[in-house]
Amino acid sequence: MTVRDQVIEIAKTELGDAAPDETAQLADALDSMQRLQLVVAIEDHFEICFEPEDDDSVLTLDDVARVVTERLADAA
């Protein structure tokens, strides 16, 4: 399973019917609590930490998957 697939699965598990598709704008699709819930679940799952500056470049779940992939590569 790819990082992208895992991110999408985490979103579906954590947010249920509120989970956005991978190209939806997260700011439009999720409220602040849902975004926090998703961030914490992804950080826990992948054992990474998002940086504050990531918020500017992360607009969609595809962007989240890209950042996760970068963080995993940095940790290797």
N, C-alpha and C positions, 0 to 999 in steps of 0.2 A: 504494500500500500504506500503510495507516495505521500509526501508531506502535505501536498494540496488536498488529497483525499482525506487524510487524517484531520486536517483543519476543518474541512466541510463536515465530517462526521462529528467532531467535537461540537461544532455550532448546532447541528441538528439535535444532538443529545442534550446539550445545555439549554437551548432556547426553544426546542420543540417547533411548533408551528410559526413562531416568530423568527426562526432562522432565515437569514437572507440568502439568496442564491449567491454564487461566487462572484458575480459581477455587479451586484447591487451596492450602492453607496451606503456604507455602514452608518454614517452620520444621519442619513435619512431613514434607514430601516430600523435602527435600534436606539432605545433611550440610553441614558448614561449608565443606569444600573445594569442593563443587558450587556452593554459594551464591557463594563467592568467584570461581569460574570464570565464573559467569553475570554477576556484577556487572562484572568486568573486560571481558568481551566486550561488554556493553551500553554501558559507558562508552566503549570504543574505537570501537564502531560509530557512536554518536551524538555522539562527541567532547564528552562532558559529564563531570561529576564528581558522584557522589552525596555527600551530606553525612551525617555520623554520625547526625544526628537523623532522617534518612529511614528508618533501620532500624526505628524505633518505629511508623511509619505504613505501612510496606510489608509487607503480609501475603501478597499474592497477585500473580500476574503482571499482573492488571488494575491493581493498585496501582502496580506498577513502571511500567507504561505511563503512568499518570497523572503520576507524578513526572518521568518522561522528558519528557513534554509540557510540564510546568511549567518544567523546566530549559531546554528549547529556547526557550520563550517568553521566559524571563529573558534569554537570550543574544541575542535578536533586537533 
